[in-house]
Amino acid sequence: MKSIKYIVVLFVIAIFAWTLWPETELTPFQRSWTTYKSQFVDAGRVIDTGNQGISHSEGQGYGLLFAVFANDKKQFKKIWRWTQKTLQRDDQLFSWQYTPTKQRKCDDSCITDSNNATDGDILIAWALLEAHQKWEVQAYLDQALTILDPIKTKLIKDKFGYQLILPGEFGFEQPDGSIQINLSYWVFPALDLFSDITNDPIWTDVYQSGVDLMKVSRFGDWQLPPDWAIISDDGITLNGALSSDYGYNACRLPIYLMLAKDNNETLIGPFLSFWSQEKIPATVNLKNGELAEYTYNTGMQAIAKATQSVINTKATALPEINDKTDYYSASLILLSQLALLKSDLKQ
């Protein structure tokens, strides 16, 4: 009996000690993800706090991607479940915009724009493929492939010597045959993975077209790529584009290149020069040279620091996410941390 009591006492002590044992230390990326999901994720919905609390396919894609690399299976499932149930269309692409009502009770009327945003579709497919590779869930591979098919058939256009990505299914092909493009929709690491998984040469061709377009889409004193441009048989122009700025869209291009481990100096050079200024504006009008009166946000700063870190193979401290950081800046910070993580640079 004494021996049994002794074993029971030891068992109780072991359980008590286990409850006090510190959890495995989180990585810097996981710590940032923990803050990110507490501020921007609600029951699987990623909330754009800088855009009146809407949700969109881009945000869902980023949330899924960050959850994978933080090894957060539970949150990944929640975000994917909400994305599938709420945004996924019959063609497997995703409505890009969801606007909740004040009562937060929504039906289909909360889908305030059912057109897709192709970068959101690409991010979601990328995240699903990463999840399949990390957790070996066959369903994630199957679901990713069902998204890639309509991207390929509906949103990739072989025109003007390039494989172009339509920003959305509707509204970007002009009556004169020209196409409105957004270079930041070339999510280079995703395209790389699509090529590796499917062995379909289309994704390599799309990647190369993005690189070629970056080389020729250079405007203004800094020779920067624009957020939006019009492409036709006559080349690339800012005339008629949704914006003449380099700014909140094109700022993502360097970090996408870093995530793809593509340190092409020709592509990165204009950004490095731009960041060498004493005061770096958030946007530049590439037609008239007008600079934003406000400096680039913490997310843009993170992209600059991470890109410079990868190029110089020496990590520098990135901005941190705090309670004043908006959704987009926080997303750019996590993308930047992810680039350092994939480059094996200590944060």
C-alpha positions in Angstrom: 0.0 0.0 0.0 2.8 2.4 0.9 4.3 1.9 -2.5 1.0 2.7 -4.2 0.6 5.9 -2.1 4.2 6.8 -2.9 3.5 6.5 -6.7 0.3 8.5 -6.4 2.1 11.3 -4.6 4.8 11.4 -7.2 2.1 11.4 -9.9 0.4 14.4 -8.3 3.7 16.2 -8.0 4.5 15.6 -11.6 1.1 16.9 -12.8 1.6 20.0 -10.6 5.1 20.6 -11.9 3.9 20.2 -15.5 1.3 22.9 -15.1 4.0 25.3 -13.9 6.5 24.3 -16.6 7.0 27.3 -19.0 5.7 26.9 -22.4 8.1 26.5 -25.3 9.5 29.9 -26.0 7.9 31.6 -29.0 9.9 32.7 -31.9 9.9 36.5 -32.8 7.5 35.6 -35.7 5.2 33.7 -33.4 5.1 36.5 -30.9 4.2 39.0 -33.6 1.5 36.6 -34.9 0.1 36.3 -31.4 -0.3 40.1 -31.3 -1.6 40.2 -34.9 -4.4 37.7 -34.3 -5.4 39.3 -31.1 -5.9 42.7 -32.8 -7.1 41.7 -36.3 -8.6 38.3 -36.3 -12.2 37.6 -34.9 -13.6 34.1 -35.3 -11.6 33.6 -38.5 -12.4 37.0 -40.0 -9.3 39.2 -40.6 -10.3 42.8 -40.0 -8.9 45.7 -41.9 -8.8 48.3 -39.2 -7.6 51.0 -41.5 -10.5 50.5 -43.9 -13.7 50.8 -41.8 -13.4 47.3 -40.4 -14.1 45.5 -43.7 -12.6 42.1 -44.5 -11.2 41.1 -47.9 -9.6 38.1 -49.6 -6.1 39.7 -49.3 -6.4 39.9 -45.5 -7.7 36.3 -45.3 -4.8 35.2 -47.4 -2.3 37.0 -45.2 -3.9 35.6 -42.1 -3.7 32.0 -43.4 -0.1 32.5 -44.5 1.0 33.9 -41.2 -0.8 31.1 -39.3 1.0 28.4 -41.3 4.5 29.9 -40.6 3.6 30.4 -36.9 2.5 26.7 -36.9 -0.9 27.7 -35.6 -3.2 24.9 -36.9 -6.2 26.0 -34.8 -6.2 29.6 -36.1 -5.5 28.4 -39.7 -8.6 26.2 -39.6 -10.8 29.0 -38.3 -9.6 31.5 -40.9 -10.0 29.0 -43.7 -13.4 27.9 -42.6 -14.6 31.6 -42.5 -13.0 32.3 -45.9 -14.6 29.3 -47.5 -18.0 29.8 -46.0 -18.2 33.6 -46.5 -16.1 34.6 -49.5 -15.6 31.6 -51.8 -17.6 31.7 -55.0 -19.0 28.8 -57.1 -15.9 29.1 -59.4 -13.6 28.6 -56.4 -12.3 32.2 -56.5 -13.2 34.6 -53.7 -15.3 37.7 -53.5 -12.9 40.4 -52.5 -14.9 42.6 -50.1 -17.1 41.9 -47.0 -18.6 44.7 -45.0 -20.3 43.7 -41.7 -23.5 45.4 -40.5 -23.7 47.2 -37.3 -25.5 44.3 -35.8 -22.7 42.0 -37.1 -25.3 39.6 -38.4 -24.7 39.0 -42.1 -26.1 37.1 -45.0 -25.0 37.5 -48.6 -25.7 41.2 -48.5 -22.5 41.6 -46.5 -20.6 40.7 -49.7 -20.3 44.3 -50.9 -18.2 43.4 -54.0 -18.4 39.9 -55.4 -15.6 40.6 -58.0 -12.4 38.8 -57.0 -9.0 40.4 -56.2 -6.4 38.1 -57.8 -3.7 38.8 -55.3 -6.1 37.6 -52.6 -6.8 34.4 -54.6 -3.1 33.9 -55.0 -2.3 34.4 -51.3 -5.0 32.0 -50.3 -3.8 29.3 -52.7 -0.2 29.9 -51.5 -1.1 29.5 -47.9 -3.0 26.3 -48.5 0.0 24.8 -50.3 2.3 25.8 -47.5 -0.2 24.2 -45.0 -0.2 21.0 -47.0 3.5 20.8 -47.0 3.8 21.6 -43.3 1.0 19.5 -41.9 0.5 16.9 -44.7 -3.2 17.6 -45.0 -4.3 16.3 -48.4 -7.4 18.5 -48.5 -5.4 21.6 -48.4 -3.5 20.6 -51.6 -6.8 19.6 -53.3 -8.4 22.9 -52.4 -5.4 24.9 -53.5 -5.4 23.2 -56.9 -9.1 24.0 -57.4 -8.2 27.7 -56.9 -5.3 27.7 -59.2 -7.3 26.3 -62.1 -9.7 29.4 -62.4 -6.7 31.7 -61.8 -5.0 30.2 -64.7 -8.1 30.1 -67.0 -9.7 33.4 -66.1 -7.1 35.7 -64.8 -3.9 35.0 -66.8 -3.8 36.8 -70.2 -1.2 36.2 -72.8 -0.9 39.7 -74.3 1.6 42.2 -75.5 4.5 39.7 -75.0 3.7 39.0 -71.4 1.7 36.6 -69.2 -0.4 39.2 -67.5 -2.3 38.9 -64.2 -5.7 40.5 -64.4 -6.3 42.2 -61.0 -9.8 40.9 -61.1 -12.2 39.1 -63.4 -14.1 42.2 -64.3 -13.2 45.8 -64.9 -9.5 45.7 -65.9 -9.7 44.9 -69.7 -10.2 48.2 -71.4 -12.5 48.7 -74.5 -9.4 49.6 -76.6 -7.8 46.2 -75.7 -5.3 47.6 -73.1 -5.2 46.1 -69.6 -4.9 47.8 -66.2 -2.3 46.0 -64.2 -1.0 46.1 -60.6 2.6 44.7 -60.3 2.2 43.9 -56.6 -0.3 41.1 -57.7 2.8 39.2 -58.8 3.3 37.4 -55.5 6.7 35.9 -56.5 7.1 33.3 -53.8 3.6 32.0 -54.5 4.3 31.7 -58.2 7.5 29.8 -57.4 5.6 27.3 -55.3 2.8 27.0 -57.8 5.4 26.0 -60.4 7.1 23.5 -58.1 3.9 21.8 -57.0 2.1 21.7 -60.4 5.0 21.4 -62.8 3.0 23.7 -65.1 5.2 26.1 -67.0 2.6 28.8 -67.0 3.6 29.8 -63.5 7.3 30.2 -64.4 6.2 32.3 -67.4 4.0 34.5 -65.2 6.9 34.9 -62.7 9.3 35.9 -65.5 6.7 38.3 -67.0 6.6 40.0 -63.6 10.3 40.4 -63.5 10.4 41.8 -67.1 7.6 44.2 -66.3 9.4 45.5 -63.3 12.4 46.2 -65.5 10.4 48.4 -67.9 7.9 49.9 -65.5 10.1 52.6 -64.2 8.9 56.2 -63.8 9.9 59.4 -62.2 13.3 60.6 -60.7 13.6 57.4 -58.7 12.7 55.1 -61.6 10.2 53.3 -59.3 7.4 50.9 -60.4 3.8 52.3 -60.1 1.0 51.0 -58.1 -1.1 50.8 -61.2 -0.3 51.1 -64.9 -1.9 50.6 -68.3 -0.3 48.1 -70.8 -1.0 47.9 -74.5 0.8 47.3 -77.8 2.4 50.7 -77.3 4.0 49.8 -74.0 3.3 50.8 -70.4 1.9 54.1 -69.4 0.5 55.9 -66.3 -2.1 57.7 -68.5 -5.5 56.3 -67.5 -4.1 54.3 -64.6 -6.1 54.1 -61.3 -3.2 55.9 -59.7 0.1 57.6 -60.8 1.7 56.8 -57.4 4.4 54.5 -56.2 3.1 53.7 -52.8 0.9 51.3 -50.8 0.8 48.6 -53.5 4.2 48.6 -55.2 5.9 48.9 -51.8 5.3 45.1 -51.5 7.4 44.2 -54.5 10.8 44.1 -52.7 9.6 41.9 -49.9 7.9 39.5 -52.4 11.3 39.2 -54.2 13.1 38.6 -50.9 10.5 35.9 -50.0 11.2 34.3 -53.3 14.9 34.5 -52.6 15.3 36.6 -55.7 18.0 39.2 -54.9 18.2 40.6 -58.4 20.1 43.9 -58.1 18.5 45.4 -61.2 15.1 45.0 -59.6 16.0 46.0 -56.1 18.3 48.9 -56.9 15.6 51.6 -57.4 14.1 50.8 -54.0 17.5 50.9 -52.2 18.1 54.3 -53.7 14.7 55.6 -52.7 15.2 54.4 -49.2 18.6 56.2 -48.9 16.8 59.6 -48.5 16.9 61.3 -45.1 13.1 61.6 -45.1 11.2 58.9 -47.0 7.7 59.7 -48.2 4.9 57.2 -48.1 4.0 57.9 -51.8 5.5 59.5 -54.8 3.4 60.8 -57.8 5.5 59.3 -60.6 4.0 61.7 -63.2 4.7 65.1 -61.5 7.2 64.1 -58.7 4.9 65.2 -55.9 5.8 63.6 -52.6 3.4 62.7 -49.8 3.7 65.1 -46.8 3.8 62.1 -44.4 6.6 59.6 -44.2 6.3 55.9 -45.0 4.5 53.8 -42.4 5.9 51.2 -40.1 5.0 48.4 -42.5 6.9 50.1 -45.3 9.8 50.7 -42.9 9.9 47.0 -42.1 10.0 46.1 -45.8 12.9 48.5 -46.3 14.8 47.2 -43.3 14.2 43.5 -44.1 15.2 44.0 -47.8 18.4 45.7 -46.8 19.0 43.0 -44.2 18.7 40.2 -46.8 20.8 42.0 -49.3 23.5 42.7 -46.8 23.1 39.3 -45.0 22.9 41.2 -41.7 19.6 41.5 -39.8 18.5 44.8 -38.4 15.6 45.3 -35.9 12.2 45.7 -37.5 9.3 47.8 -36.2 7.1 45.9 -33.9 3.3 45.6 -33.9 1.6 47.5 -31.1 -2.0 48.6 -30.3 -1.7 51.6 -32.6 -0.6 49.6 -35.7 -3.2 49.2 -38.4 -4.0 46.0 -40.2 -2.0 46.7 -43.4 1.2 48.0 -41.6 1.0 44.9 -39.3 0.7 42.6 -42.3 3.8 44.2 -44.0 5.7 43.8 -40.7 4.9 40.1 -40.6 5.8 39.7 -44.3 9.1 41.3 -43.5 9.8 39.1 -40.5 8.9 36.1 -42.6 11.5 37.2 -45.2 14.2 37.2 -42.5 12.9 33.9 -41.2 13.2 32.3 -44.7 16.6 33.8 -45.2 17.8 32.3 -41.9 18.7 35.8 -40.5 18.3 36.1 -36.7 15.7 38.7 -35.7 
